[in-house]
Amino acid sequence: MDSKDDIEIRKGEITIHHIEEIQSQYTDAEYRLLRRKVDRYLLPLMFLCHGLQSIDKSCISTQATFGLREDTGLVGQQFSWLTTVFYITYLLFEMPSMLLLQRYPMGRILSVYIILWGLAVLCIGFAKNFTHLVTLRAIQGLFECCISPGFILIVGTWYTTREHAARALVFQSGYVGIGTFFDLTAYGIGSVSDKNPGVESWRYMSFFLGGLTMLAGVLCLFFLGTPSEVRWLSSDEKKMATARILDNNTGHDTTGTKQWKWEQVRECLVDPTFWFAGLSSFLGSVPNGGLTAFGAVLNTSFGFTNLQAVLLNLPKYAVAILLFAFVGWATMKKNNLRMWFMSISNIPPLIGFLMISLLPNEPQYKWTKWGAIFMTIPFAVATFLGWSIIPSNVGGRTKRTAITAFTFLGYCAGNMTGSQIFEAKDAPRYIPATIACAGCLGLQIFVILTWRTVLAMRNKRGDERMRELGLSEEDRVRLGKELGEKDCTDLENPFFRYTM
């Protein structure tokens, strides 16, 4: 047998033999060439789709400043419910969709979901009343529910643990690149309606975004997927892609896909990191839900026009992309920085929300309050890095699916809460809501630091046990790979080490 046949790929399934010999079959140069090829195919596509998802969700805030509420007769809390219902269906269909991703080709499932969510966004442009809007937003939430967690799982099947954060931040920064493109487009569409009041520009924003999203979904049908699924790798490149990630101790992309293991779900319930991931996601998503629905509304309440509010997003995007690039670079260069970045990134937003609460909406404070909104940019770092920790720190396919689903349930619950605490009676300053957002960010810092302490203690205990057994680091790594290929969880695998 040729040594490179130690990895067999048949009908989308991967089987591995002689695990200790596999990685040495390929050179570092071959691995680097493969990684660059994967980056070229996957990252631009996920960048586009994740960016569209972020903008599709938050576009409702921009549309509100261009007449959506008036044209569809929204009153009271009905506008808030357009965000809340999105996350209700997102939450309800999260787990069923994750089960589909585990059992069936991930790229195909995600592509179909993207096309259908794009269709829902496009149809919003035809809505005439609250019933139409709330129904379409519910459908949109249903089909967007597995996109972000699906992309996180895909990153885990292609990249090494050290690469997870940087690659996840690349596609998660899509909201910056696509957001800049959309805001310039929205400015152009909005300028037309300013000159022609009869033009309902918010409808054309939906037509534009929906059509672009459906096109992205069609592209995904051809290019998106895990190593065993895609058609743009040769058979030998698929073997190399599998060999490259064995050090993650989490198996490969088809490990554990055919059986749902309830014992791994039960382990989640007694594993504190499961609860830390969900709680951190919830706390970080409360301010996200508020700003998604009311960011543009807040800016206009400070005294800016709707067109000015659109343009003022551009410097925010520029800073966000620089911040994401720096964090991605730093986490690639040095291990165990992720949770420090997660904690520190919440401090400026916490101060920013307090400033929004305490300063009056008077002309002399207009730019100061915009500066406070500007200070909220970094809180996304904690959320996005928290997502990237899952493929790095969770062994066992069922456990990884369960903790990913729970993390995004927290994300949904937080966004729903954030959209509802901005009550119409508190307009225009929304003091209770902005103070609540600051409080959530403070609590999230505490949760992240506690989470990090637990992981550090586990690593320390594991290292002490290895010394007692007299095992070398090479032995630990080899045994960790073998248990990972057997679909062992991180708690079942004594040779697993956590990244922080």
N, C-alpha and C positions, 0 to 999 in steps of 0.2 A: 504493500500500500504506500502510495506517495504520502509523505508526512503532512502535506497540506490537505489531505482527505480526512484528517482527524476531525475536521468540522464538516458535517454533511448538511446540505440544505435540500429538503424534499417537500414540495407542495406547501411552501411557505413556513415550514417547520425547520428548526435547527437542532441537530444532535451533535454533541461534543464527545470526543474520545481522547484519552491521554492528555488531560488538561494541563499537566505540568510542562508539556513540550510545545504547546500551541503558540504562545506568544513569540517564542524565539524563532519561529518559522519566517517572520517578517522583520525587515530592518526598520530602524527609526525613520529613515528617509521615506520608506514606503508608507508608514503610518502617517507621516506629515502630509504627504501628497493626498492620501485618502481623506484626511481631515479637511484639507482645503477644498477638495471636491464636494464633500458633504456640506461645508459652509456655503459654497456657491449655490447649491441646489436648494437647501432647506431654509437657511436664515433669511434670504430676501422674501421668500414666500410666507414664512411665519411672521416676519416683520410687517408685511402688508396686511395679512389677515388679522393679526392681533391689534394692529393700529386701527383697522376698520371697526373691529369689535368695540374698542374703547370709544371711538368717535361716534359710532352708531348709538351707543348708550347715552353719551353726554350731549349729543346733538339736540336733544329735546330742550335743553336749557337755552341754547342759542336760538332755536326755533321759537321759544316763548317770547323772546325779545323782538321777534319779527312778525308777531301777530297770531301765533298758533292758538293762544288762549281765547283771543277775541273772535277769531274766525270760526272756532268750533264751539263757542259758548261755554267754556269751562268756568266753574265757580268754586269758591271755597277751597277745599283740599283736593279737588279733582285733579289738579295738575300734579300734586305730590303723588297721587295714586298711580300716575302713569309710570313713575319710577318704581314704586312699591310693587305693583303687579308684575313688572318685569322680573323682579327678584323672587317673587312668590313662585312663579312657574320655573324659574331657574333652579330654585331649591327643590321643588317637588320632583323634577325630572333629572336632577343631578345623579342620583344613585342608579336609576335604570339606564341612563346613558353611559355611565362608567362601566356598568356590566357589559353593555354592547361593545365598548372599547376593549375590554379584556378578552371577550370571546371571539370577536370577528376582526377582520383587517382594519386597523386603526385609521389608516389613511383614507380608506373608502368611506367609513362612517363619518369622519370629520368633514370630508368634502361635501357629502350630501347635506349635512347639517348647515354648512356655510352657505350653500346655494339657497336653502329654504329660509334661513334667517335673512339673507339678502332680499328675497322676495317679500318677506313681511315688512322690511324697512321701506322698500319701494312702494308698497301698498299704503303705507301711512300717508303718503302724499295725496291720496284720494279720500282721506277720512273727512267726514262732515260733522261729527259730533263726538261726545265723550265715549259713547258705546263703541264706535268704530276704533277710536284711539286705544282704549283700554284693552280691547280684544286683540288688536294687532301687536300691542306691546307685550301682552301675555304670550302670544305666539313667538315673538322675537326672543323672549326670555327662555322659552322651551328649547329653541334651536341654538342658542348661544351657550347653553349651560355646560357643555363639555369641551368647548374650544380651548380655553386656557388650561384646564387640567390635562386635556389631551396633549397639548403642546409640551407641557412639563414632562409627561410620560415619554413623549417622543425624544426629548432632549436626553432623558435617562438611558434610552436605548442606543444612542449614537455616541455620547461623549463620556469622558472620564470624569471622576468626581471633581477634580480640580477645575475642569472646564465647565461644569454645570452652571455656576453663577454667571460667568461671563456670557455664555451662549443664551441663557434665559434672559439676561438683561438686554441682549441685542434684540430679540424679538419683542420683548416687553416695551422697549423704547419705541416700538412702532407707533404708539399713540402720539409721540412727539413729531415724527416725520410725517405721518399721515394727517395728524392734527394741523400741522403748519400748512400742508397742501389744502386741506379742507377749509381752514379759516380764510385763506386767500380766495378760494372759490366762493365761500359763503359771503365774503365781503363784496365780491363782484355781483353775486346774485342779489344781495341786499341793496346794493347801490341802484340796481334796476328798479326795485320796488320803491325806493325813496323818491325816484323821479317819476314813477308810474304807480301811484297808490293802489290801483286796481289789481296789480300783480301780487299774488300771495306767495312771496318768495320762499317761505318755509316749506311749501310743497315741493319746490324744485330742489331744495336741499335733500329731501328724502328720495326723490327720483335719482339724483346724482349718486348718493351713497348706496342706495339699494342696487342700482345697476352695476356699480363698481364691485360691490361685494359678491354679486352673483358671478361676475367674470372671474374674480379671485377663486371662487369655489370650483369653477371649471378647471382652472390651472392646477388646483390641488388634486383633482382626480388623476392627473398625469404624473405629478411629481411628489406629492406628500405621502409619507409612510415610514415604517420602521425598516431596518436593514433587510429583513426577509421579504418585505412587500414590494419595495421599489423596483422599477425596471431600468433605472439609469446606472445601476451597478452591475458589473460582471459577477459571475459566480465566485471567482476568487476574491474579488473586492468585498463581497458579502461575508466571506469567511474572515477576511482581515478585519472588517468592521466589528464582527463578533469577538475576535481575539483581542481587539484593542480595549474593550471595556471589562475584561474579566477581573481586573484589579478592583473594580467597584464592589465586588463581593455580593452582587445582587442578581447574578445570572445574566442572561441575554434577553432579546426581545420576545422570545416565545416561551421562556421559562415560566411554568405555572399558569399558562393561559387557558388550559383545557379543563381546569378543575377549580371551583370556588371552595376555598378552604375555610370553613367556619371557625376552626381553631385559631386561625390567624386573626379573624375578626374579634374573637374573644380576647386575644392578646392585646389588641388595640385598646380595649376598654380598661385594662389594668396597666397600660403603659402611660405614664404621665406625659410623655412627649406628644402623644395623640391629642390630649386635651390642650397642651400648650399651643400646638399648631392651630387648632380650631379657634381657641380664645384669642390668640394674637391676630389671626385673620379677621375675626369679628371686630376687635377694637380698632384695627387699622382701617376697616372698611366703613365705619360710621362717618368719619369726616369725608371719605371718598363719596359715599352716597349723597351727603349734603352738597358737596361741591359739584357733583355730576348734575344734580337737578337744579341747583341754585347759584352756581358759580357766576354765570353771566348775569343773573338777576341781581346778585350782590353788587357786581361792578356797576350796573346801571343805577342802583340805589345810591352809590357814592357820588353820582353826578355825571357819569360818562354816558354818551349816546350808545345805541345798540351797535353801530358800526365801529365806534371807538373800542367798545368792549371786545369785539372780535379781534381787532388789531393788537390789543394789549395782551392777547394770548401768545403772540409770537416771541417776545423776549423770554417768557416763561418756558417755552419749548426749547429755545436755544440753551438756556441754563440747564434744563433737565437732561438734554442729550450729552452735554459736557459732564454732568454729574454721573450719569449712567456709565459713560465711557471710562471715567476715572475709577469708579467702583469695580467695574468689570475687569479693568487692567490690574488693579491692586489685588483682587481676589485670585487672579490667575498667577500672580507673582509670589504670593505668600499665603500659606494655609491659615485657616481659623480666624479670618477677619470678618466673616459675614455677619455674625451676630453683633460685633462691635459697631459695624456700619449701620445695622438695623436700629440699634439703640440711639446712636448719636444723631441719625437722620430725623428722629422725631422731635428733637429739641427746638429747632427753628420753627416748625409748624405749630408746635404747642404755643410758643410766644406769639406767633402770627394770629392764631385764633383768639387769643386773649386781647390783642390789640383791636381786632375787628369788633369784639364785644364792648370794649371800654371806651373807644373813641366815638364821638358823635358824628352823624352824617351831615357835616357842614362843609362848605366849599374849601375852607383852609386845610381840611384834613383829607381831601379827596385823594391826593397822591400818597399820603401816608397810609391810608387804608388799602389802596392798591398795593403798596409795598408789603402790607401785612398778608394780602392774598398771595403775593409773590413768595413770601417766606414759607408758604405751605407746600411748595414744590417737593422737598425731599421726603415727605412722608410715604411717597410711593416706593421708595427704596426698601423700607421695612417690609412692605407687603410683597414686593416682587422677590426679594432675597429669601423671604420666608417660604415662598413657593419653591424656590430652587433647592432648598434644604431637603425636601421630601425625597427626590430620587437619589440624593447623596446619602441619606441617613436611614432609609427604610429598606430592610430586606424582606423578601417574601412578596410574590406578585399580588396575592389577595390583600395582604396588609397594606401594600403600597397603594393599591386601588382604593381601599377603604379610607386610609388617612388622607389621600388626595381629595376624595369626595367630601369627607368631613371638613377639611380645610376650606373647601369652596362652599359648603353649607354655612360655615361661619362668615365667609365673604358675603353670601347672599343676605344673611340675617343682619349683618352690619350695614350693608347698603340700604336695606329696607328701613332699618331704624334711622339711618342718617337722613333719608328723604322725608320721613314722617315727623322728625323733631323740628324741622323748619316749618312752623305752622303759620298760616295766613295771618292770624291775629297778632303775631310777633313782628310782622313786616313794619318798616323796611330793614331794621337792624338785626332782627333774629337773635337777640342776646342769649336766651336760654340755650338755643341750638349751638351757637358758636362756643359757649362755655362748655357744653357737653362734649363737643369735639375735642377741645383741649384736654378735658379730663380723660377721655378715652386714649389719647396719645400718651399721657402720663402713665396710665395703667399698662399700656402696651410695653413701655420701656421696662417696667417691673417684671412683666411676664417673660420678655425676651431674656433678661439677665438671669432669671430663675431657670429658664429652659437651658441656657448655656451652662449654668452650674451643674445641672443634672447630667448633661452630656460629658462635661469634663470629668466628673466623678466616675462615670462609666468607663471612660477611656483609661483613667488611672487604675481602676480595679482590674481591668483587662490586662494592662501592662504588668501589673504586679503578679497576676496569675501566670503570665507567660514566663516571667523570671523564675517563679517557683517551679514550673514544669521544665525549666531549662531549654525552652524553645528559642531559636534564633528568629530574627525578624523575617528572614527568608522563609522559614518554616511557617510562621504565622500567616504570611501573605498567601502561601500556597494552599494551606488548609482552609483559609478564608474563602478563596476562590472555589474550592471544591464544595464547600457547604452552600455557597451562593448558587452554584449550578444545580443543587438539589432543592432549590426554592426554600431554603431555611430563612427565617426572619432574622433581623438584627439581634434580637434577644436570644434566639436559638443558636446563633453563630458566635461562639466565644472569641473568635478571631476577627470579628467585625470591629472597625474603629470609626467613630463619628467625626464628622467635620463640623466646625463651628464658625 
